[in-house]
Amino acid sequence: MVSGKCVSSLILEAFITKASEVEAEFHRRISEVREEFRGRISDLQAEFCQVNSVPEGVAVPEVFVSSNETQVQVEW
C-alpha cells in the first residue's frame, strides 16, 4: 500500500514535469514566432526600399547630422 504522502509526492513530481514541458514548449513557440516576424520585417524592409528607391537621375538631398545629432541640415 502507498501512503498518502508518497501519492502526493508522485502527483507533485508529475505536475512539475508537465509544467516544465509546457514551459519548454512555450519558449520554443516564442522563438518560432520571433523568427517568423524577423523574416516578415526583413521582407517589408526590402519592399519599402524597393518602392521608395530613387530613380537614376533624380536629385537626392544630402543630409548632414551634427555630432550631437540634435540638428539636421538638408542641402539641395
N, C-alpha and C positions, 0 to 999 in steps of 0.2 A: 504494500500500500504506500502511496506517495503522500507525504504530509502537505498540508495547505501551504506551508512556507515554500516548499520546493515547487509546487504548481505555480505559485505567484512569481517565483524567480524565473521559471521557464516562460511564463507569459510575458514578463518584463523583458527578458532576453529576446524573445520573438518580436516584440514591439520595437525594441531598439534596432534590431536587424532590419526590420521593414522600414523604419524611419530613415536609416542610413541609405537603404536602396532608393527610397523616394528622393532623398536629398541629392544623391549622385545623379539620378535621372533629371532632376530639376536643373542642376548645374550643366549637365550635358546638353539639355534642350536650350538653355540660355546661351551657351556657346554657339550652338547651331543658328539660333536666331540672330545673334550678334554678327556672325559671318555672313548670313543672308543679307542683312541690312548693309554691311560694308560693301558687298557686291552691288546692291542696288544703288547706294550712294555713289560708288565709283562710276556706274553706268550713267547716272544722272549728271555727274560732273562732266563726263565725256560728252554727253549730249548737249549740255549747256555750252561747253567750249565750242563745239561744232556749230551750234546755232548762232552763237554770239561772236564767232571769229570775224575779223575784219577782212573784207576782200582786198586783194592786192591793188595797190594804187590809191587806197583811201587813207587820208591823213588821220593819224592817231595822236592824241595829245600825250605829251610827256608829263609824267607825274613825279614830282620831287618831294620826298618826305624829309623833314628836318630831323636832326639827330635825336631830338626828344619826342618826335612823332606827334607833336601837338598841332603843327601847322602843315597844311598840304598846299603846294603851289602847282597850278596847272598851266602849261605853256602850249600854245598852238603854233 
